[in-house]
Amino acid sequence: MEDLKIRRKCEDMIAYGYVVLPQFPKSERHVLNQEIRNSMWSLLRLIIICNKRYFKKTTMQDLDAELDLLRSQVRMAQRLGYLSFKSYEVWSRHLDEIGRMVGGWFKSLQERGAGNVA
């Protein structure tokens, strides 16, 4: 059940990103904007893959790394002035919640000893 919540939360975050990303300047449309879109879809892809795999450890590490990358990209967009502080705050809240869910998912797998998580 937890994996479905994280997937839904990630889809909500992507929907929010698609509302905010058009506010970026045109010069960034194929640079940072595109990188953020790719990271968002990679994050969702890794959540789905992790849900389907029996051995989840490596995929969970990839998921955590992709989430960290996306956080950095959003932070950089705010620093460069492409995102308002309010948009950054809302987007960061989405990312923090996904991060907590990934941590909880990883912890629950460790407790159950499922999927070769050590």
N, C-alpha and C positions, 0 to 999 in steps of 0.2 A: 504494500500500500504506500509505503514511504517513497518508493521510486516513482510512483505515479504523481505524487505531490510535487516532487522535485522537477519532473518533466513539465508539469503544468506551470510551475513557477518560472521555469526557464522560458517557456513559450510566452508567458506574460512579460518577461524581461525583453524578449525579442520584439514583441509588439510595441513596447514602450520605446525601444531603440529605433524602430522604424518611424515612430512619431518624431523623435528628436533629431535623427541623422539628417533629414533634409534641411535643417537649420545651419548645417556646416557650410562654409563658403564653397563655391564651385571649384576652386582650385584644389580642394581636399576631397572632392567627390570620388576620385580614383586612387586616393592614397590612404590617409588615416580612416576615412569613412568606410572604404572598402575593407580595410583590415579589420575594423570593428565588426562589420557584417560577417566576415569570414569567421572571426572568433566566436561570435554568437552562435552561428550554425554549427561550428565544430563542437562547442559546448553541448548543444542539444544532441548532436550525433554521438558524442562520447557517453552521455547519460543513457541513451537508448542502447548502445553497444554494451555498456556496463550492466544494464539490466538483463540483457540476454545471455551474457557469458557466465560460465560456471566459475572460472578463475578470474577474479575481478581486480586483483591487486595492481597490476600494471595499468589497466584502463583507468582505475581510480586515481592513480598518480598522474596519468595524462590529463584526466579531468581536472584535477586540482591545479596542474600547471597551466592549463588553458584558461581556467577561471582567473588565475593570478595575472596572466597576460592581458586578459580583457579588462581587469581592474586597472592595470597600468595604462592601457590605451584610453580608457575613459578619463582617468586622472589627467593624462597628457592633453586630451581634448579640452578639458576644463582650463588647464594651465595656459594653453594657447589661445584661449578666449573663444573657442568654437561652441562651448556649452555654457549656459548660464549656471550660476551656482545652484539655483533651485533644481534644474534638470540634473545636474551632477549629483545632488543630494538624493533625489528620487532614484536615479539609476544605481547609485552606490548602495542604497537600501535593498534594492532587488538583488544585487550581487552579494551583499553580506548575507542575506537570507539564504541564497543558494549555497554559499560557502558553509553556513551552519548546517544545512541539510546534507551536504556532502560529508562533513565531519561526522554527523550523526549516523549517516549510512555506513561510513567506514567503521565507526565504533561498533555499530550493531553487528556488522559482519565479523569483526574481531571477537566479539563476545560469543557469537554462535560458532565461530571457527569455520564458517562457510567460505567457500570460494578461495581457499588458500591465501587468506589475508593474514599476514603476520605483522 
